[in-house]
Amino acid sequence: MKEALQAFLDRNLPLPGVAACCARLVDRTFVSHCYSDWFTTAQVEQSLSRLALAADSLGYHGIQPARLCWVFEHSRIHLTLRRDGACLAFFVENRPGVDNDKLQAVLEEFTRLEAP
Amino acid sequence: MSGETTKRKAFLFVDDDAGFLTGIQELFSEMARGKWDIFTAENHAQALALLAKLRVDVVVLDIGMPVMDGIQFLQLLARTNPGQQVVMLTGEVTEERRKAALEGGAVLFLEKPVVADSYAAIFAALDALAGALPQGGFRGMMRRVGLQEVLQLECLGRKSSILEIFTGKVRGRIFISEGSIVHAESGVLQGEVALYGLLALRGGEFNLLPFAEPPRRTIQGQWESLLMEAARLSDEGQKFLEPDEPGFGAAEPGEVATAGALDRSAGQVRIEEIVLCSGAGEVLYEWDTKSLELRLRLLEQIEQQAAQLSSLAPVGRFDRLEIITPDGRIVCQVQPDRRLFVRSAGTKAAIA
């Protein structure tokens, strides 16, 4: 899936306002890109690990998340989860000009990517 | 000579067994020696027609009746004739029936005797119950009355009473002692939190019961201030539901996160659950929450996870988490002064 994912990211990114993106595959390997110096690769990968754990823990509360958006003061982190366990996060700046519809469309497309 | 002016006691027996009604009328008339008026009805329609024309002290209901059983009729009576004393008299006693009857407001749950002698005990119980009824005051019903109005009446009149409130899912009591609200309880909640939660209910039923000392007095302060605070919190709760955001994850941090974001795309969103807490975690408003404890734990967990994320990357102060699920949308907002959980259901199209 790594090649398919890479091609998918290359095709859709960068997007206005997206400072970084990071995907975690089923085998727990990461594919990440930082489009500004705001985030480092290590930061986004560690963050994604935390985000995935947090999403898992929602199951205890009877919540089955498909997509999540963590909204912070300076940025928001969009996370989408696939049924096979892979997930993708966009680290987006809080600024005008962000194409939210496009972001959602890309996240949605990620869930439909064919697994190898 | 007889100076006695004893009030005659009136009873209505409702039973689909005409033979039983005839028998009980003859037997109890004899036992009452002219002090009872006994009316009978073979179904709920006859009973309602009689109750519309006359007032009885006690309605004695059979449970196993066709079309509308006694338990259902009991519930109907609670609406049509609130305050009416009802005794259930059945030949089929089960714990489930007893519980349903007493929870439905029946004063007594009695078994139909199988031997004639035992009817004396039933007679004595009914006679005592009818004689124990309060004689003063009015009995009636008020429609579309807010709980605040009822509380105001009680407090202004410096009354002592218990306002019992119940909806399909919520049961609670507000204790008023000499015009002061002294205690409230609703589920596991007690004190002002329970009071505000009960006063925020949008509909339901209530009973005013004689005052009894609560397990402990948890509320102090002027009733006027308490009701004003309840109104303010209720308004605040409503404000959270107003749609004001352009879409999922698209509002500015610091704005009130609501479930209204889906409204504009679909127009078919139903709020299903709300929990609003103070910054200290005190529950201020709760609506249709299945497990309050679980929701409070979730908000706490999200706060901790957000703090971890803030320490990992330069994202700034946490505002909220928005979750899209197959059924709808959830917003969990954690701010220094409040914590909010809102769950809404929307159409699939809206979510996509």
HADDOCK unambig.tbl for C-alpha pairs under 7 A between the chains (distance, minus, plus):
assign (segid A and resid 39 and name CA) (segid B and resid 313 and name CA) 6.92 0.50 0.50
assign (segid A and resid 43 and name CA) (segid B and resid 312 and name CA) 6.17 0.50 0.50
assign (segid A and resid 43 and name CA) (segid B and resid 313 and name CA) 5.86 0.50 0.50
assign (segid A and resid 47 and name CA) (segid B and resid 309 and name CA) 6.16 0.50 0.50
assign (segid A and resid 47 and name CA) (segid B and resid 312 and name CA) 6.52 0.50 0.50
assign (segid A and resid 54 and name CA) (segid B and resid 305 and name CA) 6.87 0.50 0.50
assign (segid A and resid 61 and name CA) (segid B and resid 294 and name CA) 6.68 0.50 0.50
assign (segid A and resid 64 and name CA) (segid B and resid 325 and name CA) 5.78 0.50 0.50
assign (segid A and resid 65 and name CA) (segid B and resid 323 and name CA) 6.11 0.50 0.50
assign (segid A and resid 65 and name CA) (segid B and resid 324 and name CA) 5.82 0.50 0.50
assign (segid A and resid 65 and name CA) (segid B and resid 325 and name CA) 4.67 0.50 0.50
assign (segid A and resid 66 and name CA) (segid B and resid 324 and name CA) 5.64 0.50 0.50
assign (segid A and resid 66 and name CA) (segid B and resid 325 and name CA) 5.18 0.50 0.50
assign (segid A and resid 66 and name CA) (segid B and resid 326 and name CA) 6.83 0.50 0.50
assign (segid A and resid 67 and name CA) (segid B and resid 323 and name CA) 5.91 0.50 0.50
assign (segid A and resid 67 and name CA) (segid B and resid 324 and name CA) 5.08 0.50 0.50
assign (segid A and resid 68 and name CA) (segid B and resid 322 and name CA) 5.60 0.50 0.50
assign (segid A and resid 68 and name CA) (segid B and resid 323 and name CA) 4.48 0.50 0.50
assign (segid A and resid 68 and name CA) (segid B and resid 324 and name CA) 6.15 0.50 0.50
assign (segid A and resid 69 and name CA) (segid B and resid 249 and name CA) 5.73 0.50 0.50
assign (segid A and resid 69 and name CA) (segid B and resid 321 and name CA) 5.69 0.50 0.50
assign (segid A and resid 69 and name CA) (segid B and resid 322 and name CA) 5.07 0.50 0.50
assign (segid A and resid 69 and name CA) (segid B and resid 323 and name CA) 6.50 0.50 0.50
assign (segid A and resid 70 and name CA) (segid B and resid 320 and name CA) 6.15 0.50 0.50
assign (segid A and resid 70 and name CA) (segid B and resid 321 and name CA) 4.57 0.50 0.50
assign (segid A and resid 70 and name CA) (segid B and resid 322 and name CA) 6.50 0.50 0.50
assign (segid A and resid 71 and name CA) (segid B and resid 249 and name CA) 7.00 0.50 0.50
assign (segid A and resid 71 and name CA) (segid B and resid 253 and name CA) 6.59 0.50 0.50
assign (segid A and resid 71 and name CA) (segid B and resid 318 and name CA) 6.33 0.50 0.50
assign (segid A and resid 71 and name CA) (segid B and resid 319 and name CA) 5.50 0.50 0.50
assign (segid A and resid 71 and name CA) (segid B and resid 320 and name CA) 5.23 0.50 0.50
assign (segid A and resid 71 and name CA) (segid B and resid 321 and name CA) 6.02 0.50 0.50
assign (segid A and resid 72 and name CA) (segid B and resid 253 and name CA) 6.50 0.50 0.50
assign (segid A and resid 72 and name CA) (segid B and resid 315 and name CA) 5.88 0.50 0.50
assign (segid A and resid 72 and name CA) (segid B and resid 316 and name CA) 5.72 0.50 0.50
assign (segid A and resid 72 and name CA) (segid B and resid 317 and name CA) 5.43 0.50 0.50
assign (segid A and resid 72 and name CA) (segid B and resid 318 and name CA) 4.28 0.50 0.50
assign (segid A and resid 72 and name CA) (segid B and resid 319 and name CA) 5.23 0.50 0.50
assign (segid A and resid 73 and name CA) (segid B and resid 253 and name CA) 5.79 0.50 0.50
assign (segid A and resid 73 and name CA) (segid B and resid 315 and name CA) 6.47 0.50 0.50
assign (segid A and resid 73 and name CA) (segid B and resid 316 and name CA) 4.79 0.50 0.50
assign (segid A and resid 73 and name CA) (segid B and resid 317 and name CA) 4.94 0.50 0.50
assign (segid A and resid 73 and name CA) (segid B and resid 318 and name CA) 6.13 0.50 0.50
assign (segid A and resid 73 and name CA) (segid B and resid 319 and name CA) 6.72 0.50 0.50
assign (segid A and resid 74 and name CA) (segid B and resid 315 and name CA) 5.16 0.50 0.50
assign (segid A and resid 74 and name CA) (segid B and resid 316 and name CA) 5.37 0.50 0.50
assign (segid A and resid 75 and name CA) (segid B and resid 315 and name CA) 5.38 0.50 0.50
assign (segid A and resid 100 and name CA) (segid B and resid 250 and name CA) 6.90 0.50 0.50
